[in-house]
Amino acid sequence: MRRYWIPAEQINPPKVEISGDSLHHIFEVCRQDVGSKFEVLGDGRKAHLIEVLSVEKRKALGKIIETRDIPELPRPHIVLALSFCRYPVMDAVIEKAVELGVSRIQPFFSENSFIRKSESLSENKEERWKKIIVSATQQSGRGDLMTISKAITLSETLEKFNQSPNCQGLFAYEGASTFGIKDKLPNQTQQKLQEYWVFVGSEGGFSQTEVEQFRGVGLEPVTLGEQVLRVETACITLLAVLKYELGQMQGVKV
């Protein structure tokens, strides 16, 4: 079943009126037409199965056949704290983070990050990332749009992480460490855990000074093995292993 994310104001049960970019994508790119049936998402918690009644130049009309609830992301919510890497890598990580159920990405500036201050950010990147999130949300069937927080410094990021007693994290480090990923992962029995942060560096990694900053908030460096992984590979590996360990890859009960 194809599904599309459209602005919430276009959904007015029992009718749906599709216009703007959504109209172009659904009917020009995806070739849907009168009589087509597909799901639309807009409010983040409902998926509406609609049948298309008419398609005009500026809008299309559909009727809602049925509505189903979309479950919230399971707790703990996963926050990916990512040092700014090259733009193509950021694009890839954002797409995969949506698919892997990340609740939020917190970009931050570090000593070796690709960008080290907010003034250097490309103006069109935020809009591009929104489109990537919407596309990945439609593909994966998520009921909410992953958020990307405002980029801040590493020190500010660690302050935010350390504010909640029901929050834990894992600091992935490309250098030597006595801890492996299994030593620091949470497990399914930690029912009160609300957030779990995954910290990943950019292509340049972290300095020894930054390692000590992580230690200052109780995060020991964790190795992912002898091979040095690319940023996108490290993110996918960590997120997949974490979701498995938290029991978030189980089948749906029917």
N, C-alpha and C positions, 0 to 999 in steps of 0.2 A: 504494500500500500504506500503510494507516494504521499508525502506530507510537506507542507510549506508553512513557513513562519510569515505572518502578515501583521500589520499594525492592529492593535487591539480594537481601535475605533472602527475598523472595517467589519467587525463581527457584532451583529445585532440580532440575536436569535428571535425568530427562526430563520432570518435571512443573513447572507453575507454579501457585502459589496466590495469587490476587489478593484483597486486602482493603483496608479503610480508605478513604482519599480516592481511591485508584486505582480501587477497585471502583465508587464512585459516578460518577466521571468517565467511565470506559470504558463502563459498562453503563446508566447513567441519562442521562448527558448525550450521549454519542456513540451510544447505542442499539445497541451490540454485543449479541450473544446466543449461545446454544448453536449451534455449528457455524461461528461467525464465525472468520475467520483474519486475524491481524494480527501485527505485530512488537512485542516488548517489549524495552526496554533497561534495564539496571540496574547492570551492573558497569563500564560505560564503554568497553568494548572489544569486546563481543559484542552482536549483534542476534539475537534468537531469534524465529523464525516459529512461532506457536502456533495450535492449533485449540482453541476453547473446548468443554469437555466438559460442564460443568454450571455453572449460576448459581443461587446461593442468596442468602438475605437478607444474610449476613455475609461470604460469600466466593464466589469463582468458581474453578473448576479448569480448567486447560488442559494439553495435551500439546505438547511441543516437536517440530515437524516437521523443522526444520533450523536450523542456526546459522551465521552468517557473521561474519567479522571486520570490524570497523570501523577504518579507518586512523586513526592519530593525526593531530592537527592538524599541518600542515607547518611546518617551521622556515623562517624565524624565527617564534617565537610573537609575536603582536601583543598589546601591553599598552596599553590605553586609560587614560591618566591624565586624569581629568576633575575640574575644579573643581566643587564642589557647586552644582548649578543647581536650579531649581524642581522639586518632586516629579513633576508630570506629565511634564516634560521628561526627568528621570532615568528614569522608567518607559519612555518611548519609546526612549531611547538604549540602555538595557539590552537591550530586545527586539531591536533592530536589530544590536547588537554581537554577540549570540549568533548571529544568522543570518549575519553577515559573518565569523564565525570568530575573533573576539577570544578570546584565551586567558584574559585576566584584566582586570578594571577596577580601577584604583587611584583611589578618590575622595580628594580633598584639599581643604583649606580655604585660601582665598586672601583677599585684601583685599576683593574684591567678590563673593565667593561667597554664594549664598543662605543657607547655614548656615556659621557660622564657628567652631563648636566642637562637639565630639562630644555634649556634654550637651543640645544643642538638637535632636538627631535624634529623629524620631518613632519610638516603640517598635515600631510594627507594620510599619514599612517593610521591615525585613530579611526578614520572612516574606513580604511581598508580592513583593519582588524575587525570592525563591526560586521562587515560583509562576510569575512571568513567565519566568524562566530555564528552568524545566522545560517550560512550554508552548512556548516558542520552540525548545527543543531537540527536542521531539517533532515540531514542524512542519518543521524544517530537516533532521532526520535526523542531527544530530551524535551522536557516540558518547560525549561527555563533557559535564559540566555546567560552564559558565563560572563562574569564581569572582569574588567581589567582596571585595577586601581591606578591612581595617579602615581607616577614614578617618584621615588624618594631615595634618600641615601641609605646605605647599609645600616648605619647606626639607627636611623629612624625606623627602618624595617625591623630590626631586632627589638626595639622598644615596643613596637606594636605586637610582635610575637609574644613577648613576655608579660602581657597584660592579663591573660586569662588563666585561672588555675586548671581549667579543663582543656588545656591546649598542650600538645606535644609536637615535636618536630624532629627532622632528620637532616643533618648537614653533610651533603655529599662532597667528598674531597678527592682531588686527583693525586694528591701526594700520599706519603706513607702514613698508615694508621694501624693501630692495634685492633680496631673494631671493624667488623664486617657488617653488611646491611642487616643480617639476621639478628645481630646482637642488639640492634636499636629499634627494630620494628615493633609497633604495638600489636595486640592480638584481639580476637573477637570478644574476649571476656571483659574488655575495658568499656563497659556500657556507658559510662558518664563522660567519656571523651567527646568533646564537641567539635574540635578542630584539630587537624593534623597538617603541619606545614612541612613542605619539602623545599630545601634550599639548594639551588643549583647555580654554579658559576657560569660565566661567559667563556669564550674561547681561551682567554688568558688565565683562567683559574683564579684562585685566591692567594693573596700574599700571606706571609706568616703573621703579620700584624692583624690581618682580618681573621685568621684562624683563632687568634687569642680573643678577638671580639666575640666570636661564636662561643668559645669556652666560657666567656663571661656571663652568658645567659644559659649555661648548662648544656650546650650542644657540642659534643665531642666529634671530631671529624670521622667520617665513615667512608671506607674504601668500597668501590664496586668491583674490585678485582685487579689483576695485574695490567690488563689492557686499559689504556686511556680512551674513554668513550667521547664521541662527539656530543655536543650539547643536546641535540635532539634525541640521540640514542640514550643518553643518560636520563633524560626526562621521561621518555616512554618506558624505559626499564624500571625506574623507580615507581612511577605511577601504577604500572601493571602489577608489580610485586606487592605494593602497598594495598591496592584494591583486593588482591587475592588474600592477603593476610588479614584484612579487615572483614572478610566474608562478603565483599561487595560484588563477587562474580558468580553468585549462586543463581540457580534457575528460578524462574517465576512460578509461584504456586498457582495451580489452576484447580 
